[in-house]
């Protein structure tokens, strides 16, 4: 119930400073290794209690966080995006030399694979296919 008290305090602070809290954008996600945490949090608005939506995955600054913090969904999304851009290069540049392909790869494909890699950098042996 400690987090529920925090939501009350945040709502009180928003009301005090006349800031409108967009309740539909408030979400919760639980990060845990083994135990699944079943909790419900509410935000009181005038005389109605709105339940805060619980998510299984959350995207923040372009990185997809899952409850186990394995980043598997994020890695798959980035690999698929890189493959789609490689397909785009292959379809649009039929006759291409090696140097041009390297420049296109470094400017279009590689940024997708390298974005926020310090967060999801492969720490398991099976995820080292990107290195």
C-alpha positions in Angstrom: 0.0 0.0 0.0 3.0 2.3 0.1 2.9 2.9 -3.6 -0.8 3.7 -3.4 0.0 6.4 -0.9 2.6 7.8 -3.3 -0.1 8.0 -6.0 -2.3 10.0 -3.6 0.6 12.3 -2.8 1.3 12.9 -6.5 -2.4 13.6 -7.2 -2.5 16.1 -4.2 0.7 17.8 -5.5 -0.9 18.1 -9.0 -4.1 19.6 -7.5 -2.1 22.0 -5.3 -0.1 23.4 -8.3 -3.2 23.3 -10.6 -1.6 20.7 -12.9 -4.0 18.5 -14.7 -3.0 14.8 -14.4 -3.8 12.8 -17.5 -5.1 9.7 -15.9 -5.4 7.8 -19.2 -1.6 8.0 -19.7 -0.8 6.7 -16.2 0.4 3.1 -16.4 2.1 0.6 -14.1 4.5 -2.2 -14.8 6.1 -4.7 -12.4 9.7 -5.9 -12.8 10.4 -9.1 -11.1 12.4 -12.3 -11.6 10.1 -15.0 -10.4 7.0 -13.9 -8.5 4.3 -12.1 -10.4 2.9 -9.2 -8.4 -0.8 -8.7 -8.6 -1.6 -5.2 -7.5 -4.1 -2.5 -8.4 -3.5 1.2 -8.0 -6.1 3.9 -8.2 -6.1 7.7 -8.7 -8.9 9.6 -7.2 -10.4 12.3 -9.4 -13.1 14.4 -7.7 -15.4 11.6 -6.5 -14.3 8.8 -8.8 -11.5 6.3 -8.4 -9.8 5.5 -11.6 -7.8 2.3 -11.8 -4.3 2.7 -13.3 -3.8 0.4 -16.3 -1.2 -2.4 -15.8 1.1 -3.2 -18.7 3.3 -6.2 -19.4 5.8 -4.3 -21.6 6.7 -0.7 -21.6 8.5 1.4 -24.1 10.6 4.2 -22.7 13.0 6.3 -24.8 12.9 3.7 -27.6 13.7 0.7 -25.4 11.1 -1.9 -24.7 11.2 -3.1 -21.0 9.6 -6.4 -20.1 8.9 -7.8 -16.6 12.0 -10.0 -16.6 14.3 -7.3 -18.0 15.5 -9.7 -20.7 15.0 -7.1 -23.5 14.1 -10.0 -25.9 11.2 -8.0 -27.5 13.4 -5.0 -27.9 16.2 -7.0 -29.6 13.8 -8.7 -31.9 12.3 -5.4 -32.9 15.7 -3.9 -33.7 16.8 -6.9 -35.7 13.6 -6.9 -37.7 13.9 -3.1 -38.3 17.6 -3.6 -39.5 16.5 -6.4 -41.9 13.7 -4.3 -43.3 16.1 -1.4 -44.0 18.6 -3.9 -45.6 15.7 -5.1 -47.8 14.9 -1.5 -48.7 18.6 -0.9 -49.7 18.6 -4.1 -51.8 15.4 -3.2 -53.6 16.3 0.4 -54.4 20.0 0.1 -55.1 20.3 -2.8 -57.6 23.8 -2.0 -58.9 25.8 -0.9 -55.9 29.5 -1.1 -55.2 31.1 -2.1 -51.9 31.9 1.4 -50.6 28.4 2.7 -51.3 26.9 -0.2 -49.5 29.1 0.4 -46.5 28.1 4.0 -46.3 24.4 3.2 -46.6 24.8 0.4 -44.0 26.6 2.7 -41.5 24.1 5.5 -42.0 20.8 3.6 -42.2 21.1 0.2 -40.6 23.8 0.4 -37.9 22.1 3.2 -35.8 19.1 1.0 -35.2 21.3 -1.8 -34.0 23.4 0.5 -31.8 20.7 2.6 -30.2 20.7 2.2 -26.4 22.9 -0.9 -26.6 24.4 -0.1 -23.2 21.0 -0.9 -21.7 20.3 -4.2 -23.5 23.9 -5.2 -24.3 23.9 -9.0 -24.6 24.7 -10.4 -21.2 23.6 -14.0 -22.0 25.5 -16.3 -24.4 22.5 -16.8 -26.6 22.0 -13.1 -27.2 25.5 -12.4 -28.5 24.5 -12.7 -32.1 24.6 -8.9 -32.5 28.3 -8.6 -31.5 
